Amino acid sequence: MKNLRVKSVGVAIFAVVMILVSSTSTHTPISSRWNYNEHLFPIFRDQCGTCHNDGGIAPMSLVTYQDAFPWTQSIREEILGLRMPPWQAEDGFGRFRNGHALSAEQMDMILEWSSGGYPQGPRDQAPEPPTVNQEWVLGQPSLIGEMSESFLFDGGLSETVRFFVIPAQISDEQMISAIDFQPGARAVIRSASVFLDNSGTARTLDSGDPSPGFAEAADNDFPASPPVAIWVPGQVPVLMETAGHIIPAGADIVLRIHYKKTWITEGQEFSDQSRVGLYFSSDQSEPIDSLLIESPVESDGTELFFTHRVSENSTFLSLLPEVDIEASELQVTAVTPDGQRIPMLWLREPDSGWLTRFWLKDPISAPDGTTLETRVILEPGATYAPSISILGKAPSSPVRFSLGYVNGQISGN
């Protein structure tokens, strides 16, 4: 009996030791100089918190330690793969007003924290999760337009695109210096594009659809021109001081909203009634125009290379690319008549699933005769899968982009 009791005690002690060993070996030893409360939280709040918060478009929150630490390895993989935050422009090849990339220091801090035991830091310094900002970033807009009725994003749908017509109700032509967007159902709105329409086309399509707004379709006559603004979570509106888009009297504002659920929101029903804010500028601003530049339809299997020669003095302001072929790189360079090469945009693994207009921080003065060179490096065996373009026409090429510009030269914005 005594031997049995001793043996039982020995087995119990062995089991406790094994549990302790197992539990300690599953956690990475603390080796990070950085902790969440003091160092990581400001980065996640400012660079990730717009999407990764309770009720945001991302499937998990990162703005509390308890929410963030289960995802440390996923965070590490996304940072190493340069996929998050979703800003594809290569640092140093062109500069942008709406840049949303992590700095090298921020990346190093996140990587060290995620592989170094992801310490929480002083408990008494735990930060308060940020609240969602319901204010207009640039202050009160000159005009606020709201969807006339709510759109119900059905629980049985995972993804859809709808256009909504909002009459601007202005009696005089105005110049728009900035456009902002406030999502009504932020958990499922992936992006919003803003168009201006004074042809009545969008109204006709709206009246022919029994549901609020109208559906996106390849045979629609709308849009006829590129959007004047694009909103994606995490990016702030760009204010142009010396240039703007003209909105004619009696024109309509048209929202194209891309709804998409994550595994967290799958099966749920959402009601959306989003708003758009327009900021008017002085009459001294120069009107922004757009130019559609397209690649050849056929490639040599490894790359697409195409050029466009500018026939008048211009100032380049922005680029909005669409890529419907599997590519590893897209690079756009402006070459002036005297041979100067000006970097404009370099995308790694371009993804049209994240719509982005890249606003140049330094507008490029392009004399008559300037050539735009575009080189797209294709993935081995790349396939071309045409999508519905938002640039104003049915796509006839695998790569295209809208160039925003003004005639002549303007001062920096």
C-alpha positions in Angstrom: 0.0 0.0 0.0 2.9 2.3 0.9 4.6 1.6 -2.4 1.5 2.2 -4.3 1.0 5.6 -2.5 4.6 6.6 -3.3 4.2 5.6 -6.9 1.0 7.6 -7.2 2.7 10.7 -5.7 5.6 10.3 -8.1 3.3 10.1 -11.1 1.4 13.2 -9.9 4.7 15.1 -9.5 5.8 14.0 -13.0 2.5 15.2 -14.5 2.8 18.6 -12.9 6.4 19.0 -14.1 5.4 18.0 -17.6 2.5 20.5 -17.6 4.8 23.3 -16.4 7.5 22.4 -19.0 4.9 22.3 -21.7 3.3 25.6 -20.8 6.6 27.5 -20.5 7.9 26.0 -23.8 4.9 27.2 -25.8 5.6 30.8 -25.1 8.6 32.5 -26.8 11.1 33.9 -24.2 10.9 37.7 -23.8 13.7 39.2 -25.8 12.0 42.2 -27.4 13.1 45.7 -26.3 9.7 46.9 -27.3 6.4 46.3 -25.6 2.8 46.8 -26.7 1.6 49.4 -24.2 4.5 51.9 -24.7 5.7 51.2 -28.2 3.4 49.1 -30.4 0.1 50.5 -29.5 0.8 54.0 -31.1 1.8 52.2 -34.4 -1.2 49.9 -34.5 -3.5 52.8 -33.6 -2.2 55.2 -36.2 -1.3 52.8 -39.0 -3.7 50.0 -38.6 -6.5 51.1 -36.3 -8.8 52.5 -38.9 -9.5 49.0 -40.2 -8.3 46.8 -37.3 -10.8 47.9 -34.6 -14.0 46.6 -33.2 -16.6 46.9 -36.0 -13.9 47.8 -38.6 -13.5 46.2 -42.0 -10.6 44.0 -40.9 -11.5 40.6 -39.3 -9.6 41.4 -36.0 -8.8 44.3 -33.8 -5.2 45.3 -33.0 -5.9 48.3 -30.7 -5.8 46.3 -27.4 -3.1 43.9 -26.3 -5.7 41.2 -25.6 -6.9 41.5 -29.2 -3.4 41.8 -30.8 -1.2 39.1 -29.2 -3.0 36.0 -30.6 -2.2 37.4 -34.1 1.5 38.0 -33.6 2.7 35.5 -36.2 0.1 36.6 -38.7 1.2 40.2 -38.1 4.8 39.2 -38.6 4.0 37.4 -41.9 2.0 40.3 -43.3 4.7 42.8 -42.4 7.5 40.7 -43.9 5.4 40.2 -47.1 4.8 44.0 -47.3 1.1 43.3 -47.5 0.0 45.4 -44.5 -0.8 48.2 -44.4 -2.1 47.8 -47.9 0.1 50.4 -49.6 1.9 49.0 -52.6 4.0 51.9 -53.7 7.8 51.3 -53.3 9.4 53.8 -50.9 11.9 56.1 -52.6 10.5 55.8 -56.2 8.2 58.8 -56.2 6.7 60.5 -53.2 3.0 60.6 -52.3 0.7 62.9 -50.4 -1.5 60.0 -49.3 1.3 57.5 -48.4 0.4 54.9 -45.9 3.5 52.8 -45.5 5.3 51.8 -42.3 8.7 53.3 -41.7 11.7 51.0 -41.5 11.9 51.7 -37.7 8.2 50.8 -37.2 8.7 47.6 -39.2 11.7 46.6 -37.1 9.8 47.3 -33.8 6.9 45.1 -34.9 9.1 42.3 -36.1 11.2 42.3 -32.9 8.1 42.4 -30.7 6.3 39.6 -32.6 9.3 37.3 -32.5 10.6 38.4 -29.1 7.8 37.2 -26.8 5.4 40.1 -27.6 5.5 41.6 -24.1 2.5 43.7 -22.9 4.5 46.2 -20.9 3.6 48.0 -17.7 0.0 47.1 -16.8 -0.6 50.5 -15.3 0.2 52.1 -18.7 -2.4 50.1 -20.7 -3.8 52.6 -23.3 -7.4 53.2 -23.9 -8.7 51.9 -27.2 -9.3 54.7 -29.7 -12.9 55.7 -30.6 -13.9 55.8 -34.2 -13.7 59.4 -35.4 -17.1 60.5 -36.7 -15.9 64.0 -37.6 -14.9 65.2 -41.0 -11.1 65.2 -41.1 -10.8 68.5 -43.0 -13.5 70.2 -41.0 -17.1 71.0 -42.1 -17.5 70.4 -45.9 -19.0 72.9 -48.2 -21.6 70.3 -49.2 -22.7 67.1 -47.6 -24.5 64.5 -49.6 -26.2 61.4 -48.2 -27.7 58.3 -49.8 -31.4 59.0 -50.0 -32.3 55.6 -48.5 -30.6 52.8 -46.8 -29.1 49.9 -48.7 -29.6 46.5 -47.1 -26.5 44.3 -47.6 -28.2 40.9 -47.4 -26.8 38.2 -45.0 -26.7 35.7 -47.9 -24.3 37.9 -49.9 -20.5 37.9 -49.3 -19.6 40.7 -51.8 -21.3 43.2 -54.0 -20.9 46.6 -55.7 -23.6 49.2 -55.9 -23.9 52.8 -57.3 -25.9 55.4 -55.5 -27.0 58.7 -57.0 -27.0 61.8 -54.8 -28.2 65.1 -56.4 -25.7 67.9 -55.6 -28.4 70.5 -55.9 -26.0 73.4 -56.7 -27.1 76.2 -59.0 -23.6 77.4 -60.0 -20.5 75.6 -61.2 -18.0 74.9 -58.3 -14.4 73.8 -58.0 -13.8 70.9 -55.7 -10.5 71.0 -53.7 -11.1 67.8 -51.6 -13.7 65.0 -51.1 -14.2 62.9 -48.0 -16.4 59.9 -47.3 -18.1 58.6 -44.2 -19.1 55.0 -44.3 -22.5 54.1 -42.8 -21.6 50.4 -42.5 -17.8 50.5 -42.0 -17.5 46.8 -41.1 -18.3 45.8 -44.7 -17.2 48.8 -46.9 -14.0 48.0 -48.7 -13.8 51.1 -50.8 -15.9 54.0 -52.2 -15.4 55.8 -55.4 -16.9 59.2 -56.1 -18.0 60.2 -59.6 -19.6 63.4 -61.0 -22.4 63.0 -63.6 -24.3 65.8 -65.4 -25.6 63.6 -68.3 -28.4 61.9 -66.3 -27.1 58.5 -67.2 -26.7 57.4 -63.6 -30.2 58.6 -62.8 -31.7 56.5 -65.6 -29.9 53.4 -64.4 -31.0 54.1 -60.9 -34.7 54.4 -61.9 -34.5 51.1 -63.7 -33.3 49.2 -60.6 -36.0 48.4 -58.0 -33.4 48.3 -55.1 -31.6 51.4 -53.8 -29.0 52.5 -56.4 -28.0 50.3 -59.3 -25.8 47.3 -59.8 -22.4 47.3 -61.5 -22.5 45.7 -64.9 -20.1 45.4 -67.8 -22.7 46.7 -70.3 -23.6 49.8 -68.2 -23.1 53.2 -69.9 -21.8 54.5 -66.5 -19.1 55.6 -65.6 -18.0 57.6 -68.6 -14.9 59.1 -66.9 -12.7 58.2 -64.0 -13.7 58.9 -60.4 -12.8 62.2 -58.9 -12.0 60.6 -55.5 -11.4 57.2 -54.0 -11.8 56.3 -50.3 -10.3 53.3 -48.7 -10.1 52.7 -44.9 -6.9 54.2 -43.4 -6.3 56.9 -46.0 -7.1 60.6 -45.4 -8.5 62.9 -48.1 -6.1 65.0 -50.1 -6.7 68.8 -50.2 -5.6 70.5 -53.4 -4.8 74.2 -52.9 -4.2 75.2 -56.5 -6.2 72.6 -58.5 -9.6 70.9 -58.3 -12.4 69.1 -60.1 -15.2 71.0 -61.7 -18.7 70.1 -60.6 -21.3 71.6 -63.0 -24.6 73.1 -61.9 -27.3 70.5 -61.6 -24.8 67.6 -61.6 -25.2 64.4 -59.6 -22.7 62.9 -57.2 -22.5 59.1 -57.7 -21.0 56.8 -55.1 -19.7 53.4 -56.2 -19.4 51.3 -53.0 -17.7 48.0 -52.8 -19.2 45.9 -50.0 -17.2 42.8 -48.8 -17.5 40.7 -45.7 -14.9 38.9 -43.8 -15.1 35.5 -42.0 -16.2 37.5 -38.9 -19.1 39.2 -40.7 -20.1 36.4 -43.0 -23.9 35.7 -42.9 -24.7 38.9 -41.1 -27.1 41.6 -42.5 -26.0 45.2 -42.7 -27.8 48.5 -43.4 -25.8 51.3 -45.0 -26.5 55.0 -45.6 -23.2 56.5 -46.3 -22.3 60.2 -46.7 -19.9 62.2 -48.9 -18.4 65.6 -48.2 -17.3 68.1 -50.9 -14.9 71.0 -50.2 -15.2 73.9 -52.6 -12.2 76.1 -53.5 -11.6 79.5 -55.1 -12.0 80.3 -58.8 -8.2 80.6 -59.1 -7.7 76.9 -58.9 -6.8 75.1 -62.2 -9.2 72.4 -63.4 -8.0 68.8 -63.1 -8.3 66.6 -66.2 -7.6 63.0 -66.8 -5.9 60.9 -69.5 -6.4 57.2 -69.9 -3.2 55.3 -70.8 -3.4 51.6 -71.8 -1.0 48.8 -72.4 -0.9 46.5 -75.5 -3.3 43.6 -75.3 -0.5 41.1 -76.2 2.8 40.6 -74.3 5.9 38.6 -74.9 5.1 36.5 -71.8 7.5 38.2 -69.5 6.6 41.9 -69.6 4.4 44.7 -71.0 6.2 47.9 -72.0 4.3 50.9 -73.4 4.8 54.6 -73.8 2.7 57.8 -74.1 4.0 61.1 -75.5 2.5 64.3 -74.0 1.7 66.8 -76.7 1.3 70.0 -74.5 2.9 71.5 -71.4 1.2 69.8 -68.4 1.6 69.2 -64.7 1.1 65.6 -63.5 -0.8 65.2 -60.2 -1.9 61.6 -59.7 -2.0 58.1 -61.1 -4.9 55.5 -60.7 -3.8 52.1 -62.0 -5.9 49.0 -62.9 -4.0 45.7 -63.4 -6.0 42.7 -64.7 -3.0 40.4 -65.2 -0.7 38.6 -62.8 2.3 40.9 -62.3 5.1 41.2 -59.9 6.0 44.9 -60.7 4.6 48.0 -62.3 6.9 51.0 -62.9 6.0 54.4 -64.4 8.7 56.9 -65.3 8.4 60.4 -66.9 11.1 61.2 -69.4 11.5 64.9 -70.3 12.6 66.0 -73.8 16.1 66.8 -72.4 16.4 63.2 -71.1 15.7 63.7 -67.4 14.1 60.6 -65.9 11.6 61.3 -63.1 10.3 58.4 -61.0 6.6 58.4 -60.6 5.3 55.1 -59.4 6.7 51.6 -58.6 4.3 48.9 -57.4 5.3 45.5 -56.0 2.6 42.8 -56.7 0.0 45.3 -57.9 -3.4 44.4 -56.6 -6.5 46.2 -58.0 -8.5 44.7 -55.1 -7.2 47.7 -53.1 -8.2 50.7 -55.2 -5.7 53.6 -54.7 -5.2 56.9 -56.4 -1.5 57.8 -55.9 -1.3 61.6 -55.4 2.2 62.9 -56.1 3.6 64.9 -53.3 5.6 67.0 -55.8 3.6 67.7 -59.0 5.7 66.9 -62.0 6.2 69.7 -64.6 6.0 67.9 -68.0 7.0 70.0 -71.0 5.5 69.2 -74.5 7.3 66.1 -75.7 7.6 64.4 -72.3 7.2 60.6 -72.5 5.6 58.3 -70.0 7.3 54.9 -69.9 5.4 52.0 -68.2 7.0 48.6 -67.6 5.0 45.7 -66.1 6.9 42.6 -65.1 4.6 39.6 -65.5 4.5 36.5 -63.3 5.5 33.2 -65.1 2.4 32.0 -67.0 0.5 35.1 -66.1 -3.2 35.0 -67.0 -5.3 38.0 -68.1 -8.7 38.1 -66.3 -10.6 41.3 -67.4 -12.6 43.1 -64.7 -15.2 45.9 -64.9 -13.2 49.1 -65.1 -13.9 52.2 -63.1 -11.9 54.4 -65.4 -14.7 55.2 -67.8 -14.7 52.5 -70.5 -14.8 48.8 -71.0 -11.2 47.5 -70.5 -9.5 46.4 -73.7 -6.0 45.9 -72.2 -4.6 44.1 -69.2 -3.0 47.2 -67.7 -4.3 50.8 -67.8 -4.1 53.9 -65.6 -5.7 57.3 -65.3 -3.3 60.2 -65.2 -4.6 63.2 -63.4 -3.1 66.5 -64.7 -3.7 70.2 -65.4 -2.7 72.1 -68.5 0.4 74.3 -68.1 2.3 74.7 -64.8 1.0 75.2 -61.3 2.7 75.8 -58.0 3.1 72.9 -55.6 0.1 71.6 -53.6 
